[in-house]
Structure formats: structure tokens, C-alpha cells
Amino acid sequence: MRKKKKKIVLSSTSEAEKVSIPYLPDDLLLNCLARISRLYYPTLSLVSKRFRSLLASTELYETRRLLALS
């Protein structure tokens, strides 16, 4: 007779603790995108119109320059 596997249930975080990337302010999102390798930019541009716009913006490259990543 097989033993049933026990399922581990993780407690979910409260709604106040959840943060979704689409709701981040542009400056914070630019700061995150600037730290990602430019090799991933073509793929990331497919995520949404907002990502595509931010990835093509001069602000992203200015942020990368300030972080000494370009």
C-alpha cells in the first residue's frame, strides 16, 4: 500500500506585502532594467508596451551610464 505524500502549504503573504512590477514607478523600474544585461532587452521588450518604451528611452541609457554599466 502506497503512502500518500504530504503537501506542504506555504502561508500566503498579505496583500500589503505583494508588489507587482507593472505598478512600480518608472524611475524604479528603469533602475531595475538598467542592471539587467542588454542581451535581454529584446526579450524584455516583448513583456509590455511600457517595457518596450522604457527600454528604448534615453533615460535608461543615462541610468546605465550613471551606474557605470554601459
MARZATOR-934370 format. One line per 4 residues: number of its first residue (from 0); their letters; for each residue x, y, z of N, C-alpha, C, O, CB. Coordinates in Angstrom, 3 decimals. Glycine has a CB too. Layout:
REM residues N
NUM	a	X Y Z X Y Z X Y Z X Y Z X Y Z  ...
//
This chain:
REM residues 70
0	mrkk	0.829 -1.170 0.000 0.000 0.000 0.000 0.886 1.251 0.000 1.832 1.352 0.781 -0.950 -0.012 1.209  0.569 2.197 -0.881 1.373 3.401 -1.015 1.013 4.412 0.061 -0.142 4.558 0.458 1.191 4.013 -2.399  2.042 5.097 0.509 1.810 6.186 1.451 1.506 7.444 0.655 2.119 7.695 -0.382 3.039 6.399 2.393  0.580 8.214 1.132 0.254 9.467 0.480 1.302 10.513 0.836 1.742 10.620 1.981 -1.157 9.944 0.881
4	kkki	1.687 11.277 -0.175 2.634 12.349 0.076 1.915 13.501 0.752 0.785 13.846 0.406 3.309 12.813 -1.232  2.589 14.078 1.712 2.019 15.243 2.376 2.331 16.475 1.540 3.451 16.652 1.061 2.571 15.396 3.826  1.351 17.299 1.378 1.551 18.543 0.647 1.965 19.630 1.629 1.388 19.777 2.706 0.265 18.954 -0.126  2.961 20.371 1.234 3.404 21.494 2.050 2.695 22.734 1.550 2.779 23.078 0.371 4.955 21.670 2.000
8	vlss	2.014 23.386 2.426 1.293 24.600 2.065 2.003 25.779 2.713 2.124 25.866 3.935 -0.207 24.529 2.506  2.468 26.684 1.857 3.125 27.877 2.363 2.081 28.937 2.639 1.127 29.113 1.881 4.183 28.395 1.369  2.281 29.634 3.732 1.316 30.698 4.027 1.508 31.833 3.029 2.633 32.224 2.720 1.477 31.218 5.490  0.414 32.343 2.544 0.500 33.420 1.568 0.775 34.737 2.288 0.383 34.935 3.438 -0.801 33.513 0.732
12	tsea	1.455 35.622 1.583 1.754 36.916 2.169 0.517 37.798 2.094 -0.372 37.572 1.272 2.951 37.584 1.456  0.470 38.770 2.931 -0.687 39.667 2.931 -0.681 40.525 1.675 0.355 40.685 1.031 -0.690 40.559 4.192  -1.815 41.063 1.335 -1.950 41.895 0.139 -1.025 43.108 0.205 -0.532 43.560 -0.828 -3.404 42.352 -0.033  -0.784 43.635 1.388 0.063 44.816 1.536 1.522 44.501 1.204 2.269 45.395 0.807 -0.042 45.368 2.958
16	ekvs	1.936 43.240 1.362 3.319 42.863 1.108 3.582 42.544 -0.359 4.738 42.523 -0.781 3.686 41.679 1.955  2.547 42.299 -1.137 2.713 41.947 -2.538 2.962 43.196 -3.367 2.258 44.197 -3.238 1.484 41.195 -3.058  3.975 43.119 -4.221 4.273 44.232 -5.129 4.407 43.639 -6.522 5.138 42.671 -6.733 5.585 45.014 -4.702  3.708 44.220 -7.447 3.760 43.751 -8.815 4.603 44.714 -9.645 4.482 45.931 -9.505 2.340 43.612 -9.402
20	ipyl	5.438 44.178 -10.491 6.330 45.005 -11.308 5.575 46.056 -12.131 6.045 47.189 -12.224 7.140 44.120 -12.236  4.444 45.730 -12.720 3.762 46.764 -13.518 3.363 48.005 -12.719 3.146 49.065 -13.306 2.530 46.176 -14.150  3.265 47.896 -11.410 2.835 49.030 -10.600 3.999 49.828 -10.019 3.782 50.786 -9.277 1.954 48.548 -9.484  5.217 49.448 -10.345 6.367 50.215 -9.877 6.457 51.537 -10.633 6.098 51.604 -11.808 7.670 49.405 -10.049
24	pddl	6.928 52.577 -9.972 7.136 53.842 -10.685 8.209 53.680 -11.763 9.088 52.825 -11.648 7.535 54.963 -9.696  8.133 54.501 -12.802 9.077 54.393 -13.918 10.530 54.508 -13.470 11.382 53.765 -13.958 8.781 55.461 -14.950  10.827 55.423 -12.552 12.224 55.600 -12.150 12.775 54.360 -11.456 13.943 54.017 -11.643 12.357 56.805 -11.230  11.956 53.690 -10.664 12.406 52.467 -10.005 12.545 51.328 -11.016 13.496 50.549 -10.956 11.428 52.070 -8.883
28	llnc	11.604 51.239 -11.931 11.664 50.217 -12.962 12.877 50.429 -13.872 13.538 49.466 -14.259 10.373 50.218 -13.786  13.168 51.683 -14.210 14.365 51.988 -15.005 15.626 51.554 -14.277 16.556 51.023 -14.883 14.436 53.487 -15.324  15.645 51.785 -12.984 16.799 51.394 -12.183 16.981 49.876 -12.199 18.110 49.388 -12.247 16.645 51.897 -10.741  15.895 49.142 -12.159 15.956 47.671 -12.237 16.411 47.224 -13.627 17.299 46.380 -13.756 14.574 47.049 -11.905
32	lari	15.797 47.795 -14.661 16.136 47.414 -16.031 17.591 47.741 -16.365 18.230 47.017 -17.129 15.206 48.116 -17.016  18.107 48.811 -15.804 19.488 49.215 -16.076 20.487 48.182 -15.587 21.599 48.101 -16.109 19.780 50.555 -15.429  20.113 47.405 -14.608 21.014 46.407 -14.033 20.975 45.067 -14.767 21.776 44.174 -14.490 20.673 46.192 -12.583  20.044 44.937 -15.697 19.921 43.708 -16.480 20.785 43.833 -17.726 20.864 44.900 -18.335 18.435 43.426 -16.861
36	srly	21.423 42.747 -18.096 22.272 42.740 -19.287 21.481 43.168 -20.514 20.327 42.772 -20.680 22.880 41.349 -19.509  22.097 43.975 -21.373 21.434 44.439 -22.595 21.090 43.286 -23.530 20.258 43.442 -24.424 22.317 45.443 -23.322  21.712 42.150 -23.336 21.379 40.976 -24.149 19.913 40.561 -23.978 19.327 39.955 -24.875 22.297 39.805 -23.782  19.331 40.890 -22.830 17.947 40.501 -22.549 16.933 41.557 -22.991 15.730 41.304 -22.924 17.783 40.232 -21.071
40	yptl	17.375 42.714 -23.433 16.455 43.787 -23.802 15.477 43.398 -24.908 14.299 43.737 -24.806 17.237 44.989 -24.234  15.914 42.698 -25.965 14.921 42.308 -26.996 13.789 41.443 -26.435 12.630 41.614 -26.810 15.616 41.549 -28.129  14.122 40.530 -25.551 13.098 39.677 -24.948 12.223 40.477 -23.987 11.002 40.325 -23.977 13.748 38.492 -24.213  12.848 41.325 -23.185 12.093 42.136 -22.242 11.157 43.119 -22.939 10.116 43.482 -22.391 13.040 42.887 -21.341
44	slvs	11.520 43.542 -24.125 10.666 44.496 -24.844 9.338 43.869 -25.250 8.398 44.583 -25.599 11.387 45.023 -26.083  9.252 42.553 -25.209 8.010 41.853 -25.557 7.047 41.745 -24.382 5.900 41.333 -24.555 8.326 40.468 -26.075  7.505 42.111 -23.187 6.672 41.976 -21.989 5.451 42.885 -22.057 4.328 42.445 -21.812 7.490 42.294 -20.734  5.670 44.141 -22.386 4.553 45.085 -22.451 4.977 46.327 -23.228 6.158 46.532 -23.510 4.072 45.472 -21.025
48	krfr	3.998 47.142 -23.566 4.314 48.396 -24.253 5.146 49.303 -23.353 6.036 50.013 -23.821 3.023 49.118 -24.691  4.853 49.272 -22.079 5.604 50.103 -21.128 7.071 49.685 -21.085 7.957 50.539 -21.119 4.985 50.008 -19.718  7.338 48.376 -21.010 8.723 47.901 -21.005 9.418 48.315 -22.298 10.550 48.797 -22.273 8.777 46.361 -20.831  8.736 48.126 -23.429 9.320 48.473 -24.727 9.688 49.960 -24.763 10.759 50.334 -25.239 8.336 48.133 -25.876
52	slla	8.792 50.788 -24.257 9.035 52.224 -24.221 10.215 52.566 -23.314 11.071 53.369 -23.684 7.784 52.957 -23.752  10.262 51.965 -22.141 11.354 52.246 -21.205 12.694 51.745 -21.744 13.724 52.397 -21.570 11.065 51.603 -19.843  12.675 50.588 -22.396 13.919 50.037 -22.942 14.469 50.873 -24.089 15.672 50.859 -24.349 13.695 48.614 -23.414  13.601 51.595 -24.768 14.030 52.449 -25.878 14.326 53.885 -25.430 14.761 54.709 -26.233 12.963 52.460 -26.964
56	stel	14.094 54.177 -24.167 14.227 55.552 -23.691 15.684 55.955 -23.451 16.541 55.124 -23.151 13.436 55.730 -22.414  15.924 57.223 -23.590 17.271 57.751 -23.293 17.541 57.713 -21.791 18.695 57.657 -21.366 17.422 59.204 -23.825  16.476 57.745 -20.987 16.639 57.702 -19.533 17.284 56.387 -19.085 18.071 56.371 -18.138 15.280 57.884 -18.841  16.954 55.303 -19.755 17.555 54.017 -19.397 19.061 54.055 -19.613 19.826 53.604 -18.761 16.928 52.876 -20.220
60	yetr	19.481 54.588 -20.738 20.913 54.631 -21.026 21.632 55.640 -20.140 22.807 55.461 -19.821 21.146 54.970 -22.491  20.932 56.699 -19.741 21.508 57.647 -18.787 21.675 56.979 -17.422 22.686 57.179 -16.749 20.619 58.913 -18.666  20.691 56.193 -17.019 20.773 55.460 -15.752 21.912 54.460 -15.791 22.660 54.332 -14.822 19.450 54.741 -15.450  22.053 53.745 -16.911 23.169 52.790 -17.051 24.516 53.518 -16.977 25.472 53.017 -16.384 23.057 52.013 -18.394
64	rlla	24.575 54.700 -17.584 25.821 55.464 -17.560 26.159 55.885 -16.129 27.309 55.785 -15.700 25.713 56.704 -18.475  25.154 56.355 -15.399 25.376 56.779 -14.022 25.780 55.615 -13.111 26.517 55.799 -12.142 24.125 57.441 -13.481  25.291 54.427 -13.435 25.647 53.233 -12.670 26.940 52.600 -13.182 27.386 51.576 -12.664 24.512 52.215 -12.727  27.534 53.215 -14.196 28.763 52.709 -14.827 28.561 51.299 -15.373 29.411 50.426 -15.199 29.928 52.718 -13.821
68	ls	27.413 51.085 -16.042 27.113 49.773 -16.601 27.133 49.749 -18.121 27.019 48.675 -18.712 25.776 49.313 -16.117  27.276 50.914 -18.783 27.271 50.879 -20.244 28.667 50.810 -20.784 28.858 50.774 -21.999 26.561 52.086 -20.810
//
